Amino acid sequence: MVDYVIRLKKVKVLEPTDPVLVQFYNNALRRAMTLMGYEQLFRNFFDTEASIKLEQDKIELWPGYVTAIRNHEGGMMLCVETTHKVIRTRTMLEEINSIKARNIGKSKNELVS
């Protein structure tokens, strides 16, 4: 068995309005969302397990959340909004080939107008 010694040193007391504290809470919230199984895309988190697949439209709909913790006049506030991400399941090459197939035999004037 290995013994460990941990020494803690008080460096600074953070006020509730301190920007470092807001950053800490945002990082903790981001970590909690990751631990709950949400995927992060940019600043938002999405539940890929609960995605809705629309095969006829070749898209997926991912439910998710936008979260932020900020200081306001009344104190620190947590904002949580629901959002959705639309994901295409077709590649660009498949899309181009589909457009070509639909327009075989048409003149340029028919396509432009």
Long-range contacts (C-beta under 8 A, 24 or more apart in sequence): 16-71, 16-75, 16-76, 17-71, 19-71, 22-69, 22-70, 22-71, 22-76, 25-69, 25-76, 26-68, 26-69, 29-67, 29-69, 29-78, 30-67, 33-65, 33-67, 38-64, 38-65, 41-85, 44-83, 44-85, 46-85, 51-87, 53-89, 58-88, 58-89, 58-90, 59-86, 59-87, 59-88, 59-89, 60-86, 60-87, 60-89, 61-85, 61-86, 61-87, 62-86, 62-87
